[in-house]
Amino acid sequence: MKKKIIIYTLIALLVLLVVALVIFKIKNGKLPILEKNNPERKADVTYSLTTKEMNGVKFLVTTETLEGKPDVIKIKPEGYTKNSNPQTVNIKGGEIRKVEISDLDNDSFPELFIYVYAKGNAKNYGYPLIYSSNKKWSMGDVEVLETDPYAVDADAKYDGEDEFKIVDRKFVHTHKLNNGKKRQTIYEMDSETKPKQLKPIDIRDI
């Protein structure tokens, strides 16, 4: 009986020794800690900041990629007198290529344009995130209206290669077609609607 007690005691001591050794190695970085589906893990983080300003209104645009979480854009306006609450936008699988501001409706306050593209996509699929200023009070959304599919060749299909730019207070979107041409749509800001709208005023294949 005493022999069995001694054996069990030795086994228990051996187990405790192994556990203590493992804990020691983990604390000293010699053993990895396995994490499964842990969204808070701070690995593979990328972060960037862009600041744009016009007439006392400033936009701080940050992007963050965190393992286990989707890519997000955080937009923090500054300078509004009523509401400067930040906004967070999910752009899973996307990346910002360009950020710019302009004053399309000529009210002395800026609109914010963020151009997002699919990561690692050879077709360069992109889309804009657009925000307006409600005078100097707050930031608001902008609705981009659909174009008339019969205004041009309806058989020609979208084929990526999106390009966005501001020209003479107009928003211009150009993309490739599957027939080898490009389609250019020019939008004008309508500030009389709520939310403000970008309305197509010219569409052509080039």
Sequence and secondary structure as in RCSB ss.txt:
>XXXX:A:sequence
MKKKIIIYTLIALLVLLVVALVIFKIKNGKLPILEKNNPERKADVTYSLTTKEMNGVKFLVTTETLEGKPDVIKI
KPEGYTKNSNPQTVNIKGGEIRKVEISDLDNDSFPELFIYVYAKGNAKNYGYPLIYSSNKKWSMGDVEVLETDPY
AVDADAKYDGEDEFKIVDRKFVHTHKLNNGKKRQTIYEMDSETKPKQLKPIDIRDI
>XXXX:A:secstr
 HHHHHHHHHHHHHHHHHHHHHHHHHHTTSS    SS TT   S EEEEEEEEETTEEEEEEEEE TTS  EEEE
EEES SS    EEEE TTEEEEEEEEE TT SSS EEEEEEEETT TT  EEEEEEEEETTTEEEEEEE    TT
SS TTS B    EEEEETTEEEEEEEBTTS EEEEEEEEETTSSSEEEEEEEEEE 
